[in-house]
Amino acid sequence: MKNILVVGGGISGLASAWRIRTTLQKSSIPHNLQLLEASAHFGGSIKSARREGFLLEMGPDCFISEKPRAIELCHELGLESELIGTRPDKRRSFILRNGVFHPIPEGFYLMGPSRTRPFLESGLLSWRGKCRALLEPLIPTRSPTDESLSSFVRRRFGQELLDWMAQPLIAGIYGANPDQLSLRSTFPQFLEMERTYGSVLLGLKKSVRRATLPTGGSPDKYITRYGTSDVGRGTSDAVSTASGARYSLFVTLRRGMQTLTDRLTSKLAPVVRAGIRVKELRPADGVWQVVKANGEVLVADAVCLALPAYAAAELIRAFDPDIATGLSGIDYAPAATVNLAFREMDVKRPLEGVGFVVPQKENRPILGCTMVQNKFEGRVPKGFMLLRAFLGGEQNAQWLSEKDEALTRNVFAELKDWLNITGKPMFAQVERFGQALPQYTVGHLGRILRIEERLFRHKGLALAGNWQYGVGIPDCIESGERAAELLAR
């Protein structure tokens, strides 16, 4: 009998437990599997709810289909009929600058345009800023070492593009300070373009041209290997990553993202345990002793800690301070979502798109906002609107010190001004996530590799979570499944 424990019931832990069980069942290996979750809720930041006919997403609201594991898992669980894409008639988003919403130029990918004309026609940058950005092919290359996102964008495209385009788009994914965000750990494709073509712009144009050949497929295919909020994350929205056609890559579940974690929990019902906190982990003569908060000791052959890095560090510190130090070095930022419902007639200046993001230079509490009725069908009753604001991140954490009522007032005041809202919200729903967003700072990949190298010394122990190789839902699923492969051997 193989005894395996998974500690943590977020999407990473649930995916790990599911893969462990299916693998061992296929191999006909007798096993005893348990998943322990400290809270009463399985799914971590994935939370969906119905209220007065509205479908609310408090955490991530979608995931990217180009990373296949989330789609594949939905098929395994019989949820393929629940998958839906974004509305094809509303696939554009905006960036706020000086109180004016500017559409993200068609073909713009996070830090550079693949198409020149839409970029030149945009009002987001001055002519000086546009000219500086388009001089990017003339900028000398550097050796492909890790550097911060702001350093890379400033070096290749200039300060103005960083401030008004790259920074707000990336903040909507990672909630990070671009001065600290590791480019190699988050968007390595741009480093690869600089190395291969000597230019990001040339790399974008060549990749899009190659993808539009008869055998190629979507023009977006090459530019998809990065995390989203589905934003993973994390709790950020896919608002920030798309320009036009990219929205076809984002999918969700018809009855909400929690459908996925609820189905996993239901399938794992005999082995999942809620409200059980683990306070200690001890290696003991080839097995692991897992000490619960009530003092009860469980013995396991293998353990997966599907926890935030700081929580895993506390359980590991006593027997491996080096791993614990590495895990503790991964910082986190808080996040929150505020859902506000309105009558359609009270929003006098609605946006004809999925939503918008707000640059740090605007000094506003909101990082971004989704027009929910424009993004997915069937979430908002006819004649009404649902606005979903995303707040927090490393640079905006101070705004979250307010209580829920004050936070709602601040968000409403901003939206009222920007969208000319004449009526009051029908209701507001605030959801907070304390240490929700792992910060992939410069050198992050090296830290993860050192943790993994050290972890090989501890047979039967694996780690999983959104702090490893990506914050999106597919990234978390892959993280849990990698841990499962190690433990189910």
Secondary structure, DSSP 8 states (H G I E B T S, - for coil): -EEEEEE--SHHHHHHHHHHHHHHHHTT--EEEEEEESSS-SSTT--EEEETTEEEESS---EETTSTHHHHHHHHTT-GGGEEE--GGG--EEEEETTEEEE--TTEETTEES-HHHHHH-SSS-HHHHHHHHTGGGS--------BHHHHHHHHH-HHHIIIIIHHHHHHHH---TTTBBHHHH-HHHHHHHHHHS-HHHHHHHHHHHHTSTTT--TTTTTT-S------STT--GGGG--GGGGGGEEEETT-THHHHHHHHHHTTTTEEES--EEEEEEETTEEEEEETTS-EEEESEEEEES-HHHHHHHHTTT-HHHHHHHHTS-EEEEEEEEEEEEGGGBSS--SSSEEE--GGG--SEEEEEEHHHHSTTSS-TTEEEEEEEEESSSSGGGGGS-HHHHHHHHHHHHHHHHTB-S--SEEEEEEEEEEEE--BTTHHHHHHHHHHHHTTSTTEEEESTTSS--SHHHHHHHHHHHHHHH--
